[in-house]
Amino acid sequence: MKSEREQQQGDDKDGLISQARAFAIAAHDAVNQRRKYSGAPYWVHPQAVAGRVAKVSDDQTMIAAAWLHDVLEDTPVTAPQLRSRFGDRVTSLVIDLTNISRYEDGNRAVRKRIDREHTARAQADAKTIKLADIIDNVSEIVDNDPGFARIYLVEKALQIEVLRDGDPRLFRQAQQLIAEGLARLNIRYPGSQPLLGEQ
């Protein structure tokens, strides 16, 4: 059985995944970004997302994009910089995964609708990465911030409805985690209700 690191690297012949890992770690560390609840270096999140993607695909570009999925949104890195370093396909996946709404677009509900519409137009590989991203973020939110979880989980339940073209295993896992979190908070699941315990 492959280790998590081997799974993340896949058949990393040209070093694409290793380069993406190093680039993401440096970019997030450069702005001293930390995980909100644990205080861990932020890059543990793209590491978890890349590991989850590597369990369902051996596509090096997808795994590299999973490592890089937050650099445009959270660091000074630009799309042209990413394109010159990692090429068009990786960059296009990262752009698909980057929220496009701005504060001046309106309240949170309006901004989330804009981002959801952007995600709906994303390619299927980006949707798979987004599902892995949601799984990692949802996993700890109910325990650490139940007040915000009441808003966040409803937003994610709506968002995954536009991610059905992504990996079906990750879709079911994300839907399950969201449904369980909402049930713990006594909130009705919006949209099509998954059957709890269904895998």
C-alpha positions as CSV (number, residue, x, y, z in Angstrom):
1,M,0.0,0.0,0.0
2,K,1.3,3.5,-0.9
3,S,2.0,6.0,1.7
4,E,0.1,9.3,1.6
5,R,3.2,11.1,0.3
6,E,3.6,8.5,-2.5
7,Q,-0.1,8.8,-3.4
8,Q,0.3,12.6,-3.6
9,Q,3.3,12.3,-5.8
10,G,1.7,9.7,-8.1
11,D,4.0,9.0,-11.0
12,D,5.7,12.4,-10.6
13,K,8.1,11.9,-13.4
14,D,8.7,15.6,-14.3
15,G,8.5,16.8,-10.7
16,L,5.2,18.7,-11.3
17,I,3.7,17.7,-8.0
18,S,6.9,18.3,-6.0
19,Q,7.2,21.7,-7.6
20,A,3.6,22.6,-6.8
21,R,4.0,21.4,-3.2
22,A,7.1,23.6,-2.7
23,F,5.5,26.6,-4.4
24,A,2.3,26.3,-2.4
25,I,4.2,26.0,0.9
26,A,6.4,29.0,0.1
27,A,3.4,31.1,-1.0
28,H,1.3,30.4,2.0
29,D,4.3,30.7,4.4
30,A,5.3,34.0,2.8
31,V,2.1,35.6,4.1
32,N,2.2,33.7,7.4
33,Q,-1.1,32.1,6.6
34,R,-2.4,29.8,9.4
35,R,-5.4,27.4,9.7
36,K,-8.1,29.2,11.6
37,Y,-8.9,26.6,14.2
38,S,-5.6,24.7,14.8
39,G,-3.1,27.5,14.1
40,A,-1.1,25.1,12.0
41,P,0.7,26.4,8.9
42,Y,-2.0,26.9,6.2
43,W,-0.3,24.5,3.7
44,V,-1.6,21.5,5.7
45,H,-4.9,22.2,4.1
46,P,-3.7,22.0,0.4
47,Q,-1.7,19.0,1.5
48,A,-4.8,17.2,2.7
49,V,-6.8,18.3,-0.4
50,A,-4.0,16.9,-2.7
51,G,-3.8,13.7,-0.7
52,R,-7.6,13.2,-1.1
53,V,-7.4,13.9,-4.8
54,A,-4.5,11.5,-5.2
55,K,-6.8,8.7,-3.7
56,V,-9.2,9.1,-6.6
57,S,-7.0,10.2,-9.5
58,D,-3.3,9.7,-10.6
59,D,-3.6,12.8,-12.8
60,Q,-0.4,14.8,-11.9
61,T,-2.0,18.1,-13.0
62,M,-5.0,17.6,-10.8
63,I,-2.8,16.8,-7.8
64,A,-0.6,19.8,-8.5
65,A,-3.6,22.1,-8.9
66,A,-4.9,20.7,-5.5
67,W,-1.7,21.9,-3.9
68,L,-2.1,25.3,-5.5
69,H,-5.9,25.7,-5.3
70,D,-5.8,28.6,-2.8
71,V,-2.7,30.6,-3.9
72,L,-4.5,33.0,-6.2
73,E,-7.1,33.7,-3.6
74,D,-5.0,33.9,-0.5
75,T,-1.5,35.1,-1.6
76,P,0.0,37.7,-3.9
77,V,0.7,35.0,-6.6
78,T,-0.9,36.0,-9.9
79,A,-2.4,33.8,-12.7
80,P,0.4,34.8,-15.1
81,Q,3.0,33.8,-12.6
82,L,1.3,30.5,-12.1
83,R,1.0,30.0,-15.9
84,S,4.6,30.6,-16.5
85,R,5.6,28.2,-13.8
86,F,3.0,25.4,-14.2
87,G,1.4,25.8,-17.6
88,D,-2.1,26.4,-18.9
89,R,-3.9,23.3,-17.5
90,V,-2.8,23.7,-13.9
91,T,-3.5,27.4,-14.0
92,S,-7.0,26.9,-15.6
93,L,-7.9,24.4,-12.8
94,V,-6.7,26.9,-10.1
95,I,-8.7,29.7,-11.7
96,D,-11.8,27.5,-11.7
97,L,-11.2,26.9,-8.0
98,T,-10.7,30.6,-7.1
99,N,-13.6,32.6,-5.8
100,I,-14.3,35.5,-8.1
101,S,-16.7,37.6,-6.0
102,R,-15.5,40.8,-4.4
103,Y,-16.7,42.5,-1.2
104,E,-18.4,45.3,-3.2
105,D,-20.6,42.7,-5.1
106,G,-23.0,42.7,-2.2
107,N,-23.7,40.8,1.0
108,R,-22.4,37.3,1.8
109,A,-25.4,35.5,0.2
110,V,-24.9,37.5,-3.1
111,R,-21.1,36.8,-3.1
112,K,-21.6,33.1,-2.5
113,R,-24.1,32.9,-5.3
114,I,-21.6,34.5,-7.7
115,D,-18.9,32.1,-6.6
116,R,-21.3,29.1,-6.9
117,E,-22.2,30.2,-10.5
118,H,-18.4,30.4,-11.3
119,T,-17.9,26.9,-9.8
120,A,-20.9,25.5,-11.8
121,R,-19.0,26.5,-15.0
122,A,-15.8,24.8,-13.9
123,Q,-14.3,21.7,-15.6
124,A,-15.0,18.3,-13.9
125,D,-11.5,17.9,-12.7
126,A,-11.7,21.2,-10.8
127,K,-15.0,20.1,-9.3
128,T,-13.3,17.0,-8.0
129,I,-10.6,19.2,-6.3
130,K,-13.3,21.5,-4.9
131,L,-15.1,18.5,-3.3
132,A,-11.8,17.4,-1.6
133,D,-11.4,21.1,-0.5
134,I,-15.0,21.1,1.0
135,I,-14.4,17.7,2.8
136,D,-11.3,19.0,4.5
137,N,-12.9,22.3,5.5
138,V,-16.2,20.8,6.7
139,S,-14.5,18.1,8.7
140,E,-13.7,20.3,11.8
141,I,-16.0,23.2,11.6
142,V,-19.0,21.9,13.6
143,D,-16.8,21.1,16.6
144,N,-14.8,24.3,16.4
145,D,-17.3,27.0,15.4
146,P,-20.9,25.8,15.6
147,G,-22.2,29.4,15.1
148,F,-20.5,29.9,11.8
149,A,-21.1,26.2,10.9
150,R,-24.8,27.0,10.7
151,I,-24.1,29.4,7.8
152,Y,-21.2,27.6,6.2
153,L,-22.8,24.1,6.0
154,V,-25.9,25.5,4.3
155,E,-23.7,27.3,1.8
156,K,-21.7,24.1,1.1
157,A,-24.9,22.0,0.7
158,L,-25.9,24.4,-2.0
159,Q,-22.5,24.5,-3.6
160,I,-22.0,20.8,-3.9
161,E,-25.2,20.6,-6.0
162,V,-23.1,22.2,-8.8
163,L,-20.3,19.8,-8.2
164,R,-22.0,16.6,-9.4
165,D,-19.6,16.3,-12.3
166,G,-16.8,15.8,-9.9
167,D,-15.7,12.4,-8.5
168,P,-18.8,10.5,-7.3
169,R,-17.0,9.1,-4.2
170,L,-15.9,12.5,-3.1
171,F,-19.4,13.9,-3.9
172,R,-21.0,11.3,-1.6
173,Q,-18.5,11.9,1.1
174,A,-18.9,15.7,1.0
175,Q,-22.7,15.4,1.0
176,Q,-22.6,13.0,3.9
177,L,-20.3,15.2,6.0
178,I,-22.5,18.3,5.4
179,A,-25.7,16.4,6.2
180,E,-24.2,15.0,9.4
181,G,-23.0,18.4,10.5
182,L,-26.4,20.0,9.7
183,A,-28.2,17.2,11.6
184,R,-26.0,17.8,14.7
185,L,-27.0,21.5,14.5
186,N,-30.7,20.6,14.0
187,I,-30.8,22.3,10.6
188,R,-32.8,20.9,7.7
189,Y,-30.6,19.9,4.7
190,P,-31.3,22.2,1.8
191,G,-31.7,20.7,-1.6
192,S,-31.8,16.9,-2.2
193,Q,-31.4,15.2,1.2
194,P,-28.8,12.4,1.2
195,L,-29.5,9.3,3.2
196,L,-27.3,9.4,6.3
197,G,-25.0,6.4,6.5
198,E,-25.2,5.9,2.7
199,Q,-21.7,5.4,1.1
